[in-house]
Amino acid sequence: MKKNILITGSTDGIGKLVAIKLAKDGHRIYIHGRNQDKIDAVISEIKEESKNESISGFMSDLSDLQAVQKLAQQVNAEVSHIDVLINNAGLFKTPILLNKEGMDLRFVVNYLAPYLLTKELLPVLKKGNEARIINLSSAAQSPVSCDVMLGKSNVSLNESYAQSKLALTMWSFNLAKQLNDMTVIAVNPGSLLNTKMANEAYGQHWSSADKGANILYDLVISEQHKTMTGKYFDNDNGVYAQAHPDAYNQTAIKQLMEQTEKIIA
């Protein structure tokens, strides 16, 4: 069965690679990026490589939550249903530390944007066929500080990135409990893959970007993952594994959800 698949941050890196793989199977792919010219170029590239004309795109700056809201409104208006949402867009190294509201930029892009986008897209996800939500976590996970998220406390880029990825994982587990009819999986696609983000951050990589694209493809397609909602897949070891202990701490999760709802309200 052909699926409607939306992939954020899919104009390069593993997002683009998995978009191509899925397009070759004939699925309808919606890519997302921040630059319209780049989106148009990638759409043309995917169409040519996959021989699939069912490729379109959306432009939005995920560091701006108002823009995320507009993106969701556009998707809801233009897309009949979504079978798979891959919250792939991520941010690590950037010269700008805070967004225009003064919040930590890594938290906004890596956690708050996918939280808000997914919440707003639930109507079209509920129309999907056995819908799956795949959230890009990381092996780097660190206890969440709301002061860091709100830009009131400064930490290193590594630390705020790791906090944002744990926040995303905590939310993924919480969301899975709320959605009985969907599969929600948090995934570490692999550490230091050969992507622009890893190379800019560390100047090196350990594995090819294909490693990350392949696990995302598998999480979208394979029946074995359908029953693994509320779980964390660690692609460094190729297995479902335990996330950070706070991902199972109901008090910490409740506090994070309350703070997040205040922010996006």
C-alpha positions as CSV (number, residue, x, y, z in Angstrom):
1,M,0.0,0.0,0.0
2,K,1.3,3.4,-1.0
3,K,1.7,5.9,1.9
4,N,1.6,9.7,2.3
5,I,4.9,10.5,4.1
6,L,6.0,13.9,5.5
7,I,9.7,14.2,6.4
8,T,11.0,17.4,8.0
9,G,14.5,18.6,7.3
10,S,14.6,16.6,4.1
11,T,16.6,18.8,1.7
12,D,19.8,17.1,2.7
13,G,21.3,14.5,5.0
14,I,19.5,11.4,6.1
15,G,16.1,13.1,5.5
16,K,16.8,13.5,1.8
17,L,18.3,10.0,1.5
18,V,15.2,8.3,3.1
19,A,12.9,10.5,1.0
20,I,14.6,9.1,-2.2
21,K,14.4,5.5,-0.9
22,L,10.7,5.8,-0.1
23,A,10.0,7.7,-3.4
24,K,11.5,4.7,-5.3
25,D,8.9,2.5,-3.7
26,G,6.2,4.8,-5.2
27,H,5.0,6.5,-2.0
28,R,3.8,10.1,-2.0
29,I,6.6,12.1,-0.4
30,Y,6.3,15.6,1.2
31,I,9.7,17.1,1.9
32,H,10.4,20.1,4.0
33,G,13.1,22.7,4.2
34,R,13.9,26.3,5.0
35,N,14.8,27.5,1.5
36,Q,12.3,27.4,-1.4
37,D,15.0,27.2,-4.1
38,K,16.6,24.2,-2.4
39,I,13.2,22.5,-1.9
40,D,12.4,22.9,-5.6
41,A,15.9,21.5,-6.6
42,V,15.5,18.5,-4.3
43,I,12.0,17.8,-5.5
44,S,13.3,17.7,-9.1
45,E,16.2,15.5,-8.0
46,I,14.0,13.0,-6.2
47,K,11.6,12.9,-9.1
48,E,14.4,12.2,-11.6
49,E,16.1,9.6,-9.4
50,S,12.9,7.8,-8.3
51,K,10.8,8.1,-11.5
52,N,8.1,9.2,-9.1
53,E,6.1,12.4,-9.8
54,S,4.3,12.3,-6.4
55,I,6.8,14.6,-4.7
56,S,6.0,18.0,-3.2
57,G,7.4,20.2,-0.5
58,F,6.7,22.7,2.2
59,M,8.8,25.6,3.4
60,S,9.1,26.6,7.0
61,D,11.7,27.9,9.5
62,L,11.3,25.5,12.5
63,S,13.1,28.0,14.8
64,D,10.0,30.1,14.7
65,L,7.0,28.5,16.4
66,Q,4.5,30.8,14.6
67,A,6.0,29.5,11.3
68,V,5.5,25.9,12.5
69,Q,1.9,26.7,13.2
70,K,1.5,28.1,9.7
71,L,3.2,25.0,8.3
72,A,0.7,22.7,10.1
73,Q,-2.2,24.8,8.8
74,Q,-0.9,24.5,5.2
75,V,-0.4,20.7,5.5
76,N,-3.9,20.3,7.1
77,A,-5.4,22.3,4.2
78,E,-3.5,20.6,1.3
79,V,-2.9,16.9,2.5
80,S,-5.9,14.5,2.9
81,H,-4.1,12.2,5.3
82,I,-0.6,11.4,6.6
83,D,0.4,7.8,7.1
84,V,3.9,8.6,8.3
85,L,5.4,11.7,9.9
86,I,9.2,11.7,10.3
87,N,10.3,14.5,12.6
88,N,13.9,14.5,11.2
89,A,14.9,18.1,11.2
90,G,17.6,18.9,13.8
91,L,20.0,21.5,14.8
92,F,23.4,21.3,16.6
93,K,26.0,23.9,15.8
94,T,24.8,27.5,15.0
95,P,26.2,31.0,15.6
96,I,22.8,32.0,17.0
97,L,22.1,30.5,20.4
98,L,18.5,31.8,20.9
99,N,15.5,32.3,18.7
100,K,13.7,35.6,18.4
101,E,11.6,34.8,21.5
102,G,14.8,34.2,23.4
103,M,14.5,30.4,23.7
104,D,17.4,28.0,23.2
105,L,17.5,27.4,19.4
106,R,18.4,23.6,19.8
107,F,15.4,23.1,22.0
108,V,13.1,24.9,19.6
109,V,14.1,23.1,16.5
110,N,14.8,19.7,18.0
111,Y,11.9,19.4,20.4
112,L,9.3,22.3,20.5
113,A,8.8,22.4,16.7
114,P,8.2,18.7,16.3
115,Y,5.9,18.7,19.4
116,L,3.8,21.5,18.0
117,L,3.8,20.3,14.4
118,T,2.7,16.8,15.5
119,K,0.0,18.1,17.8
120,E,-1.4,20.2,15.0
121,L,-1.2,17.4,12.4
122,L,-3.1,14.9,14.6
123,P,-6.3,15.3,12.5
124,V,-4.6,14.3,9.3
125,L,-2.5,11.6,11.0
126,K,-5.7,10.1,12.5
127,K,-7.0,9.8,8.9
128,G,-3.9,7.8,7.9
129,N,-3.6,4.0,7.6
130,E,-1.9,2.7,10.8
131,A,-0.1,6.0,11.1
132,R,3.5,6.1,12.4
133,I,5.3,9.0,14.0
134,I,9.1,8.7,14.0
135,N,11.0,11.1,16.1
136,L,14.8,11.6,15.7
137,S,16.4,11.3,19.1
138,S,20.1,10.7,19.8
139,A,22.5,8.7,21.9
140,A,23.2,12.1,23.6
141,Q,20.5,12.5,26.2
142,S,20.8,14.7,29.3
143,P,18.4,15.8,32.1
144,V,16.1,18.6,30.9
145,S,16.3,22.0,32.4
146,C,13.3,24.3,31.6
147,D,15.6,27.3,32.3
148,V,17.9,26.1,29.5
149,M,14.9,25.6,27.2
150,L,13.7,29.1,27.9
151,G,17.1,30.6,27.4
152,K,17.4,31.7,31.0
153,S,20.5,29.5,31.7
154,N,23.5,29.0,29.5
155,V,25.1,25.6,28.9
156,S,27.3,24.2,26.2
157,L,26.0,23.4,22.7
158,N,26.5,19.7,23.5
159,E,24.5,19.9,26.7
160,S,21.6,21.8,25.2
161,Y,21.5,19.4,22.3
162,A,21.5,16.4,24.6
163,Q,18.8,18.0,26.7
164,S,16.6,18.7,23.7
165,K,16.9,15.1,22.5
166,L,15.9,13.7,25.9
167,A,12.9,16.1,25.9
168,L,11.9,14.7,22.5
169,T,12.2,11.2,23.8
170,M,10.2,11.9,27.0
171,W,7.5,13.4,24.8
172,S,7.6,10.5,22.4
173,F,6.9,8.0,25.2
174,N,4.1,10.2,26.6
175,L,2.5,10.7,23.2
176,A,2.5,6.9,22.5
177,K,0.4,6.4,25.7
178,Q,-2.2,9.0,24.4
179,L,-2.5,7.6,20.8
180,N,-3.8,4.0,20.9
181,D,-4.3,3.9,17.1
182,M,-0.8,5.1,16.0
183,T,2.8,3.9,16.5
184,V,5.3,6.5,18.0
185,I,9.0,5.6,18.0
186,A,12.0,7.6,19.1
187,V,15.2,6.6,17.3
188,N,18.9,7.3,17.5
189,P,19.7,7.0,13.8
190,G,23.4,6.5,14.6
191,S,26.1,8.6,16.2
192,L,28.3,10.8,14.0
193,L,26.9,9.9,10.7
194,N,28.4,11.5,7.6
195,T,26.0,14.5,7.5
196,K,26.5,18.2,7.4
197,M,25.4,18.5,11.0
198,A,27.9,16.0,12.4
199,N,30.7,17.3,10.2
200,E,30.1,20.9,11.1
201,A,29.9,20.0,14.8
202,Y,32.8,17.6,15.1
203,G,34.7,17.7,11.8
204,Q,34.5,13.9,11.5
205,H,32.1,11.0,11.1
206,W,32.0,7.3,12.1
207,S,29.4,5.9,9.7
208,S,27.8,6.7,6.4
209,A,24.6,8.7,6.3
210,D,23.0,5.6,4.7
211,K,23.1,3.9,8.1
212,G,20.6,6.5,9.4
213,A,18.5,6.6,6.2
214,N,18.2,2.8,6.2
215,I,16.8,2.6,9.8
216,L,14.3,5.3,9.1
217,Y,13.2,3.4,6.0
218,D,12.9,0.3,8.0
219,L,10.9,2.0,10.7
220,V,8.5,3.3,8.1
221,I,8.0,0.1,6.1
222,S,8.6,-3.0,8.3
223,E,5.7,-4.7,10.0
224,Q,8.0,-5.7,13.0
225,H,8.0,-2.0,14.2
226,K,4.2,-1.6,14.2
227,T,3.9,-2.9,17.7
228,M,6.9,-1.0,19.2
229,T,5.1,2.2,20.1
230,G,6.6,4.1,23.0
231,K,10.0,2.5,22.5
232,Y,13.5,3.8,21.7
233,F,15.5,2.3,18.9
234,D,19.3,2.6,19.3
235,N,20.8,2.3,15.8
236,D,24.3,2.4,17.2
237,N,23.6,-1.2,18.3
238,G,20.7,-2.0,16.0
239,V,18.2,-2.8,18.8
240,Y,15.5,-1.4,20.9
241,A,17.1,-0.2,24.1
242,Q,16.7,1.8,27.2
243,A,16.7,5.5,26.8
244,H,17.9,7.9,29.6
245,P,16.2,7.1,32.9
246,D,14.3,10.4,32.9
247,A,12.4,9.2,29.8
248,Y,10.6,6.8,32.2
249,N,10.2,9.3,35.1
250,Q,6.5,10.2,35.1
251,T,7.0,13.2,37.4
252,A,9.7,14.6,35.1
253,I,7.6,14.0,32.0
254,K,4.5,15.7,33.6
255,Q,6.6,18.7,34.5
256,L,8.0,18.9,30.9
257,M,4.6,18.5,29.3
258,E,3.1,21.3,31.5
259,Q,6.0,23.6,30.7
260,T,5.8,22.8,26.9
261,E,2.1,23.5,26.8
262,K,2.6,26.9,28.5
263,I,5.3,27.8,25.8
264,I,3.3,26.7,22.8
265,A,0.1,28.3,24.1
